[in-house]
Amino acid sequence: MSWSKAHFRFAKIVSASALVLTLCLPLTGGTRTAGTAEAASASPSASAACGSGNQALLQDLQAKHKGAGETPLHFADVDFLSDTTGRAAGNGFLIGTSDGGCSWQAIYKGSWQFSQILFPGNVKGWALAAAQESGPSYLLSTSDGGSHWKRIDSAGNLSFLKISYVDGTLFGFTTNAVYKSADQAKSWKKISTPPNTRAGSFEDAAGSRGYVLTIVPGGGYKVMKTTNGGASWSRVLTIPSISNHGGAVYSSGGQVWALAYGESGMSQISYSLYASRDGGTDWTRVIAQDTAGGGPAPGSGKALAAKGPASPGGHPGNMELVGSSTAYLAGGSPAGGTVGVGRSYNAGQSWENAKASIKGYDARISFPSQKTGWLAVTSVSSSAVYVTHDGGASWNQKFQLPESDS
């Protein structure tokens, strides 16, 4: 399994009709789309004067897992449509809130082991999930907010590591290829990409404008760009490295971010993060994290930061881009036992790692607006969801899974 898939699962190292109605309340703007103008930050009152959620909500499922000797409940992904309405999912469950985390509903409890959830709107959604622990991942769809899921058997049995959605088009990324579907995942068309593609990002429904991360045989990475749907590609960034274990690419509104992994060891990961604010013409080396266990970070030249969010040796989680200039990166440190976020409000020209004060070792984030974001954390004994209204400087717990007594 490549690092592009494994880094999200690093944490493993260590009915419903009333509920659907609650989660399907109309949202301002209807659906979330990529590349929209930067939203105004939310008022802290959105989640004021309420507690940390119904901690007994999944008590029965946690007890079932314990009785069967299965992995305790933990979060794998979080996805928010607005500052107050969203979902969080994990191994056998999906929960949601429509009031900023003051109250939560158990939308789904079952066998699906979610690794990614994707809700462009409040009713229709997709997910990547396994039928059992350590099993293969499948593409799922829902048309009732997440209460029921249908497995989609894609042509050629495509196995996606990541999915994204842009203006009616669903994109699927495998270990070395990219596909798109304009008919709700009924059919897929392969996008022509360079050899050894390991990750990518596309900004329009046609797939015309996009970026991919490729590995160089023998070591190193290249970021390639297309403006004609994959008919041709041009190199916009070279990242020298003695090895290559994959990474990720994120883009929105002109800003492009490339994450490249080095080696790992002793619960530490070496990596570099690059940013461009002009569509890939000029680049800044934002993070270059060398570690004792992983050795030197890929790339060369001075970086804005010598460490990523959460240290020592923390591993990066997912990134969230808001508009043309705001970016957040999640991070978790098994060695330090903390999680945190790093951020930039000028497309990577400056960078700040917010203080990592939350206990845990794995994290996923969702930022529906510039300063309001949600953080799903996994720790040794329990997992929790937090909200920030100041860009990650401070966090308030809004839900905690029942203790696993592990």
Secondary structure, DSSP 8 states (H G I E B T S, - for coil): --HHHHGGGGGG----HHHHHHHT---TTSS--TT--------GGGGTT--S--TTTTHHHHHHHHHTT-----EEEEEESSSS-EEEEEEEEEEEESSTTSS-EEEEEEEEEEEEEE-SSSS-EEEEEESSTT--EEEEEESSTTSS-EEE--TT----SEEEEETTEEEEE-SS-EEEESSTTSS-EEE---TTEEEEEE-STT--SEEEEEE-TTS-EEEEEESSTTS--EEEEEE--S----EEEEEETTEEEEEEEEEEETTEEEEEEEEESSTTSS-EEEEEE-BTTTBS-SS-S--SBSS-SSTTT-EEEEEEEETTTEEEEEEEETTTTEEEEEEESSTTSS-EE----EE-SEEEEE-SSSS-EEEEEE-SS-EEEEEESSTTSS-EEEEE------
